[in-house]
C-alpha cells in the first residue's frame, strides 16, 4: 500500500501503513461469516474512512445519524 493517509498520523511510512492494513485485512468473525472478495482492499477502505473521521470529528458528528446532538 502506498497511501500514507491510512496510517492515521499523516506519516510517510509505507511499511507501517502496510502492517496496519495487513492487520486489519485479517477478517473478523463477522466478516468471515459473509466472506470478502478482497480483504486487503476492504481493509484499506475501512482504514481510510476511519482516518477521515478521526481527522475531521466535527464533520463526522454532523453527518452521522448515530451521533446525538
Biopython code that builds the backbone (N, CA, C, O; Angstrom):
import numpy as np
from Bio.PDB.StructureBuilder import StructureBuilder

atoms = [
    (1, "UNK", "N", (0.849, -1.184, 0.000)),
    (1, "UNK", "CA", (0.000, 0.000, 0.000)),
    (1, "UNK", "C", (0.882, 1.229, 0.000)),
    (1, "UNK", "O", (1.883, 1.286, 0.715)),
    (2, "UNK", "N", (0.515, 2.206, -0.797)),
    (2, "UNK", "CA", (1.320, 3.418, -0.876)),
    (2, "UNK", "C", (0.611, 4.640, -0.342)),
    (2, "UNK", "O", (1.222, 5.707, -0.288)),
    (3, "UNK", "N", (-0.636, 4.544, 0.053)),
    (3, "UNK", "CA", (-1.398, 5.682, 0.543)),
    (3, "UNK", "C", (-1.036, 5.971, 1.986)),
    (3, "UNK", "O", (-1.403, 5.214, 2.884)),
    (4, "UNK", "N", (-0.315, 7.067, 2.215)),
    (4, "UNK", "CA", (0.137, 7.378, 3.572)),
    (4, "UNK", "C", (-1.005, 7.810, 4.473)),
    (4, "UNK", "O", (-0.836, 7.828, 5.692)),
    (5, "UNK", "N", (-2.164, 8.160, 3.922)),
    (5, "UNK", "CA", (-3.269, 8.595, 4.768)),
    (5, "UNK", "C", (-3.817, 7.459, 5.614)),
    (5, "UNK", "O", (-4.474, 7.712, 6.624)),
    (6, "UNK", "N", (-3.568, 6.231, 5.234)),
    (6, "UNK", "CA", (-4.081, 5.110, 6.007)),
    (6, "UNK", "C", (-3.333, 4.918, 7.318)),
    (6, "UNK", "O", (-3.750, 4.109, 8.147)),
    (7, "UNK", "N", (-2.246, 5.636, 7.524)),
    (7, "UNK", "CA", (-1.505, 5.492, 8.774)),
    (7, "UNK", "C", (-2.197, 6.204, 9.914)),
    (7, "UNK", "O", (-1.937, 5.909, 11.080)),
    (8, "UNK", "N", (-3.086, 7.147, 9.589)),
    (8, "UNK", "CA", (-3.818, 7.843, 10.622)),
    (8, "UNK", "C", (-3.062, 8.969, 11.266)),
    (8, "UNK", "O", (-3.657, 9.826, 11.920)),
    (9, "UNK", "N", (-1.751, 8.984, 11.093)),
    (9, "UNK", "CA", (-0.963, 10.025, 11.745)),
    (9, "UNK", "C", (-0.275, 10.938, 10.741)),
    (9, "UNK", "O", (0.543, 11.776, 11.120)),
    (10, "UNK", "N", (-0.602, 10.779, 9.459)),
    (10, "UNK", "CA", (-0.008, 11.619, 8.439)),
    (10, "UNK", "C", (1.428, 11.263, 8.139)),
    (10, "UNK", "O", (2.114, 12.011, 7.443)),
    (11, "UNK", "N", (1.906, 10.123, 8.654)),
    (11, "UNK", "CA", (3.296, 9.737, 8.432)),
    (11, "UNK", "C", (3.506, 9.329, 6.985)),
    (11, "UNK", "O", (2.560, 9.031, 6.256)),
    (12, "UNK", "N", (4.733, 9.322, 6.600)),
    (12, "UNK", "CA", (5.113, 8.884, 5.265)),
    (12, "UNK", "C", (5.832, 7.544, 5.384)),
    (12, "UNK", "O", (6.884, 7.353, 4.774)),
    (13, "UNK", "N", (5.284, 6.624, 6.153)),
    (13, "UNK", "CA", (5.923, 5.350, 6.410)),
    (13, "UNK", "C", (5.108, 4.226, 5.776)),
    (13, "UNK", "O", (4.217, 3.668, 6.414)),
    (14, "UNK", "N", (5.414, 3.892, 4.515)),
    (14, "UNK", "CA", (4.649, 2.850, 3.831)),
    (14, "UNK", "C", (4.705, 1.503, 4.536)),
    (14, "UNK", "O", (3.729, 0.754, 4.494)),
    (15, "UNK", "N", (5.818, 1.174, 5.184)),
    (15, "UNK", "CA", (5.918, -0.108, 5.883)),
    (15, "UNK", "C", (4.909, -0.173, 7.029)),
    (15, "UNK", "O", (4.252, -1.196, 7.227)),
    (16, "UNK", "N", (4.789, 0.916, 7.778)),
    (16, "UNK", "CA", (3.815, 0.952, 8.875)),
    (16, "UNK", "C", (2.402, 0.874, 8.318)),
    (16, "UNK", "O", (1.546, 0.201, 8.891)),
    (17, "UNK", "N", (2.151, 1.554, 7.210)),
    (17, "UNK", "CA", (0.834, 1.502, 6.574)),
    (17, "UNK", "C", (0.521, 0.076, 6.136)),
    (17, "UNK", "O", (-0.587, -0.418, 6.347)),
    (18, "UNK", "N", (1.507, -0.580, 5.526)),
    (18, "UNK", "CA", (1.311, -1.957, 5.074)),
    (18, "UNK", "C", (0.995, -2.874, 6.244)),
    (18, "UNK", "O", (0.124, -3.738, 6.138)),
    (19, "UNK", "N", (1.692, -2.694, 7.355)),
    (19, "UNK", "CA", (1.447, -3.515, 8.536)),
    (19, "UNK", "C", (0.044, -3.267, 9.075)),
    (19, "UNK", "O", (-0.648, -4.206, 9.466)),
    (20, "UNK", "N", (-0.370, -2.018, 9.095)),
    (20, "UNK", "CA", (-1.699, -1.658, 9.602)),
    (20, "UNK", "C", (-2.790, -2.270, 8.736)),
    (20, "UNK", "O", (-3.764, -2.821, 9.250)),
    (21, "UNK", "N", (-2.628, -2.174, 7.432)),
    (21, "UNK", "CA", (-3.615, -2.747, 6.515)),
    (21, "UNK", "C", (-3.620, -4.265, 6.630)),
    (21, "UNK", "O", (-4.686, -4.881, 6.651)),
    (22, "UNK", "N", (-2.447, -4.869, 6.705)),
    (22, "UNK", "CA", (-2.372, -6.326, 6.816)),
    (22, "UNK", "C", (-3.059, -6.806, 8.090)),
    (22, "UNK", "O", (-3.751, -7.824, 8.080)),
    (23, "UNK", "N", (-2.872, -6.080, 9.177)),
    (23, "UNK", "CA", (-3.520, -6.460, 10.437)),
    (23, "UNK", "C", (-5.035, -6.351, 10.319)),
    (23, "UNK", "O", (-5.758, -7.206, 10.829)),
    (24, "UNK", "N", (-5.519, -5.313, 9.655)),
    (24, "UNK", "CA", (-6.975, -5.125, 9.505)),
    (24, "UNK", "C", (-7.542, -6.086, 8.464)),
    (24, "UNK", "O", (-8.729, -6.409, 8.503)),
    (25, "UNK", "N", (-6.711, -6.543, 7.539)),
    (25, "UNK", "CA", (-7.179, -7.446, 6.495)),
    (25, "UNK", "C", (-7.495, -8.836, 7.040)),
    (25, "UNK", "O", (-8.201, -9.610, 6.395)),
    (26, "UNK", "N", (-6.968, -9.158, 8.238)),
    (26, "UNK", "CA", (-7.372, -10.411, 8.881)),
    (26, "UNK", "C", (-8.849, -10.261, 9.213)),
    (26, "UNK", "O", (-9.236, -9.401, 10.005)),
    (27, "UNK", "N", (-9.660, -11.101, 8.604)),
    (27, "UNK", "CA", (-11.099, -10.954, 8.743)),
    (27, "UNK", "C", (-11.558, -11.211, 10.175)),
    (27, "UNK", "O", (-11.113, -12.148, 10.837)),
    (28, "UNK", "N", (-12.455, -10.356, 10.627)),
    (28, "UNK", "CA", (-13.094, -10.531, 11.918)),
    (28, "UNK", "C", (-14.136, -11.643, 11.785)),
    (28, "UNK", "O", (-14.556, -11.961, 10.672)),
    (29, "UNK", "N", (-14.556, -12.235, 12.897)),
    (29, "UNK", "CA", (-15.536, -13.328, 12.796)),
    (29, "UNK", "C", (-16.781, -12.956, 11.992)),
    (29, "UNK", "O", (-17.274, -13.762, 11.203)),
    (30, "UNK", "N", (-17.288, -11.743, 12.188)),
    (30, "UNK", "CA", (-18.471, -11.340, 11.427)),
    (30, "UNK", "C", (-18.161, -11.159, 9.943)),
    (30, "UNK", "O", (-19.040, -11.335, 9.099)),
    (31, "UNK", "N", (-16.904, -10.806, 9.619)),
    (31, "UNK", "CA", (-16.500, -10.704, 8.218)),
    (31, "UNK", "C", (-16.362, -12.096, 7.607)),
    (31, "UNK", "O", (-16.748, -12.322, 6.460)),
    (32, "UNK", "N", (-15.809, -13.022, 8.381)),
    (32, "UNK", "CA", (-15.612, -14.380, 7.881)),
    (32, "UNK", "C", (-16.939, -15.042, 7.533)),
    (32, "UNK", "O", (-17.011, -15.831, 6.590)),
    (33, "UNK", "N", (-17.981, -14.728, 8.282)),
    (33, "UNK", "CA", (-19.276, -15.373, 8.039)),
    (33, "UNK", "C", (-19.846, -15.008, 6.670)),
    (33, "UNK", "O", (-20.584, -15.797, 6.080)),
    (34, "UNK", "N", (-19.514, -13.824, 6.159)),
    (34, "UNK", "CA", (-20.000, -13.416, 4.840)),
    (34, "UNK", "C", (-18.907, -13.426, 3.788)),
    (34, "UNK", "O", (-19.190, -13.378, 2.591)),
    (35, "UNK", "N", (-17.653, -13.489, 4.232)),
    (35, "UNK", "CA", (-16.534, -13.537, 3.308)),
    (35, "UNK", "C", (-16.170, -12.169, 2.759)),
    (35, "UNK", "O", (-16.848, -11.173, 3.011)),
    (36, "UNK", "N", (-15.090, -12.149, 2.009)),
    (36, "UNK", "CA", (-14.627, -10.926, 1.369)),
    (36, "UNK", "C", (-13.889, -11.301, 0.095)),
    (36, "UNK", "O", (-13.026, -12.179, 0.105)),
    (37, "UNK", "N", (-14.232, -10.634, -1.002)),
    (37, "UNK", "CA", (-13.548, -10.895, -2.264)),
    (37, "UNK", "C", (-12.117, -10.379, -2.236)),
    (37, "UNK", "O", (-11.236, -10.941, -2.887)),
    (38, "UNK", "N", (-11.885, -9.306, -1.477)),
    (38, "UNK", "CA", (-10.565, -8.693, -1.432)),
    (38, "UNK", "C", (-10.335, -8.076, -0.053)),
    (38, "UNK", "O", (-10.525, -6.873, 0.123)),
    (39, "UNK", "N", (-9.928, -8.886, 0.927)),
    (39, "UNK", "CA", (-9.741, -8.370, 2.289)),
    (39, "UNK", "C", (-8.756, -7.203, 2.365)),
    (39, "UNK", "O", (-8.918, -6.310, 3.198)),
    (40, "UNK", "N", (-7.741, -7.203, 1.509)),
    (40, "UNK", "CA", (-6.750, -6.123, 1.515)),
    (40, "UNK", "C", (-7.388, -4.796, 1.111)),
    (40, "UNK", "O", (-7.188, -3.780, 1.777)),
    (41, "UNK", "N", (-8.147, -4.804, 0.031)),
    (41, "UNK", "CA", (-8.822, -3.580, -0.424)),
    (41, "UNK", "C", (-9.880, -3.149, 0.582)),
    (41, "UNK", "O", (-10.064, -1.956, 0.823)),
    (42, "UNK", "N", (-10.572, -4.116, 1.167)),
    (42, "UNK", "CA", (-11.574, -3.806, 2.178)),
    (42, "UNK", "C", (-10.908, -3.122, 3.373)),
    (42, "UNK", "O", (-11.429, -2.135, 3.893)),
    (43, "UNK", "N", (-9.771, -3.639, 3.803)),
    (43, "UNK", "CA", (-9.044, -3.057, 4.934)),
    (43, "UNK", "C", (-8.593, -1.639, 4.615)),
    (43, "UNK", "O", (-8.718, -0.747, 5.455)),
    (44, "UNK", "N", (-8.070, -1.420, 3.416)),
    (44, "UNK", "CA", (-7.626, -0.078, 3.019)),
    (44, "UNK", "C", (-8.797, 0.906, 3.067)),
    (44, "UNK", "O", (-8.644, 2.029, 3.546)),
    (45, "UNK", "N", (-9.951, 0.493, 2.578)),
    (45, "UNK", "CA", (-11.124, 1.362, 2.562)),
    (45, "UNK", "C", (-11.606, 1.669, 3.975)),
    (45, "UNK", "O", (-11.911, 2.817, 4.297)),
    (46, "UNK", "N", (-11.673, 0.651, 4.807)),
    (46, "UNK", "CA", (-12.118, 0.844, 6.192)),
    (46, "UNK", "C", (-11.174, 1.781, 6.929)),
    (46, "UNK", "O", (-11.624, 2.686, 7.632)),
    (47, "UNK", "N", (-9.874, 1.576, 6.776)),
    (47, "UNK", "CA", (-8.903, 2.411, 7.479)),
    (47, "UNK", "C", (-8.906, 3.842, 6.954)),
    (47, "UNK", "O", (-8.759, 4.780, 7.737)),
    (48, "UNK", "N", (-9.069, 4.027, 5.647)),
    (48, "UNK", "CA", (-9.126, 5.381, 5.088)),
    (48, "UNK", "C", (-10.351, 6.124, 5.634)),
    (48, "UNK", "O", (-10.266, 7.305, 5.970)),
    (49, "UNK", "N", (-11.485, 5.426, 5.718)),
    (49, "UNK", "CA", (-12.690, 6.041, 6.274)),
    (49, "UNK", "C", (-12.489, 6.394, 7.746)),
    (49, "UNK", "O", (-12.873, 7.474, 8.195)),
    (50, "UNK", "N", (-11.891, 5.483, 8.478)),
    (50, "UNK", "CA", (-11.619, 5.732, 9.893)),
    (50, "UNK", "C", (-10.689, 6.925, 10.079)),
    (50, "UNK", "O", (-10.905, 7.760, 10.957)),
    (51, "UNK", "N", (-9.654, 6.999, 9.245)),
    (51, "UNK", "CA", (-8.714, 8.118, 9.331)),
    (51, "UNK", "C", (-9.398, 9.440, 9.025)),
    (51, "UNK", "O", (-9.118, 10.448, 9.673)),
    (52, "UNK", "N", (-10.289, 9.445, 8.044)),
    (52, "UNK", "CA", (-11.017, 10.661, 7.680)),
    (52, "UNK", "C", (-11.900, 11.116, 8.846)),
    (52, "UNK", "O", (-11.963, 12.304, 9.161)),
    (53, "UNK", "N", (-12.563, 10.179, 9.468)),
    (53, "UNK", "CA", (-13.423, 10.509, 10.614)),
    (53, "UNK", "C", (-12.602, 11.026, 11.785)),
    (53, "UNK", "O", (-13.029, 11.936, 12.496)),
    (54, "UNK", "N", (-11.431, 10.448, 11.984)),
    (54, "UNK", "CA", (-10.548, 10.876, 13.066)),
    (54, "UNK", "C", (-10.001, 12.271, 12.790)),
    (54, "UNK", "O", (-9.890, 13.091, 13.702)),
    (55, "UNK", "N", (-9.664, 12.536, 11.547)),
    (55, "UNK", "CA", (-9.098, 13.831, 11.173)),
    (55, "UNK", "C", (-10.131, 14.953, 11.212)),
    (55, "UNK", "O", (-9.778, 16.112, 11.430)),
    (56, "UNK", "N", (-11.408, 14.617, 11.002)),
    (56, "UNK", "CA", (-12.466, 15.627, 10.931)),
    (56, "UNK", "C", (-13.652, 15.222, 11.811)),
    (56, "UNK", "O", (-14.735, 14.951, 11.293)),
    (57, "UNK", "N", (-13.462, 15.177, 13.131)),
    (57, "UNK", "CA", (-14.541, 14.693, 14.009)),
    (57, "UNK", "C", (-15.797, 15.549, 13.987)),
    (57, "UNK", "O", (-16.896, 15.015, 14.131)),
    (58, "UNK", "N", (-15.671, 16.865, 13.809)),
    (58, "UNK", "CA", (-16.867, 17.708, 13.792)),
    (58, "UNK", "C", (-17.731, 17.431, 12.570)),
    (58, "UNK", "O", (-18.959, 17.416, 12.664)),
    (59, "UNK", "N", (-17.099, 17.214, 11.435)),
    (59, "UNK", "CA", (-17.858, 16.884, 10.224)),
    (59, "UNK", "C", (-18.537, 15.525, 10.399)),
    (59, "UNK", "O", (-19.693, 15.348, 10.014)),
    (60, "UNK", "N", (-17.826, 14.586, 10.971)),
    (60, "UNK", "CA", (-18.398, 13.267, 11.216)),
    (60, "UNK", "C", (-19.596, 13.386, 12.137)),
    (60, "UNK", "O", (-20.621, 12.739, 11.920)),
    (61, "UNK", "N", (-19.471, 14.205, 13.159)),
    (61, "UNK", "CA", (-20.558, 14.399, 14.121)),
    (61, "UNK", "C", (-21.806, 14.943, 13.430)),
    (61, "UNK", "O", (-22.916, 14.496, 13.721)),
    (62, "UNK", "N", (-21.637, 15.902, 12.518)),
    (62, "UNK", "CA", (-22.781, 16.485, 11.806)),
    (62, "UNK", "C", (-23.438, 15.486, 10.847)),
    (62, "UNK", "O", (-24.657, 15.488, 10.672)),
    (63, "UNK", "N", (-22.617, 14.636, 10.233)),
    (63, "UNK", "CA", (-23.124, 13.737, 9.204)),
    (63, "UNK", "C", (-23.655, 12.418, 9.744)),
    (63, "UNK", "O", (-24.420, 11.744, 9.055)),
    (64, "UNK", "N", (-23.281, 12.040, 10.929)),
    (64, "UNK", "CA", (-23.638, 10.723, 11.452)),
    (64, "UNK", "C", (-25.027, 10.717, 12.063)),
    (64, "UNK", "O", (-25.319, 11.534, 12.936)),
    (65, "UNK", "N", (-25.891, 9.805, 11.618)),
    (65, "UNK", "CA", (-27.208, 9.680, 12.234)),
    (65, "UNK", "C", (-27.118, 9.010, 13.617)),
    (65, "UNK", "O", (-28.092, 9.009, 14.370)),
    (66, "UNK", "N", (-25.967, 8.451, 13.941)),
    (66, "UNK", "CA", (-25.791, 7.759, 15.212)),
    (66, "UNK", "C", (-25.249, 8.664, 16.309)),
    (66, "UNK", "O", (-25.204, 8.262, 17.472)),
    (67, "UNK", "N", (-24.840, 9.866, 15.961)),
    (67, "UNK", "CA", (-24.261, 10.784, 16.927)),
    (67, "UNK", "C", (-25.353, 11.689, 17.484)),
    (67, "UNK", "O", (-26.004, 12.418, 16.736)),
    (68, "UNK", "N", (-25.551, 11.642, 18.787)),
    (68, "UNK", "CA", (-26.581, 12.522, 19.363)),
    (68, "UNK", "C", (-26.175, 13.988, 19.279)),
    (68, "UNK", "O", (-24.986, 14.308, 19.258)),
    (69, "UNK", "N", (-27.149, 14.864, 19.231)),
    (69, "UNK", "CA", (-26.883, 16.307, 19.179)),
    (69, "UNK", "C", (-26.381, 16.809, 20.503)),
    (69, "UNK", "O", (-26.104, 17.999, 20.647)),
]
sb = StructureBuilder()
sb.init_structure("model")
sb.init_model(0)
sb.init_chain("A")
sb.init_seg("    ")
for serial, (resi, resn, name, xyz) in enumerate(atoms, 1):
    if name == "N":
        sb.init_residue(resn, " ", resi, " ")
    sb.init_atom(name, np.array(xyz, "f"), 0.0, 1.0, " ", f" {name:<3s}", serial, name[0])
structure = sb.get_structure()
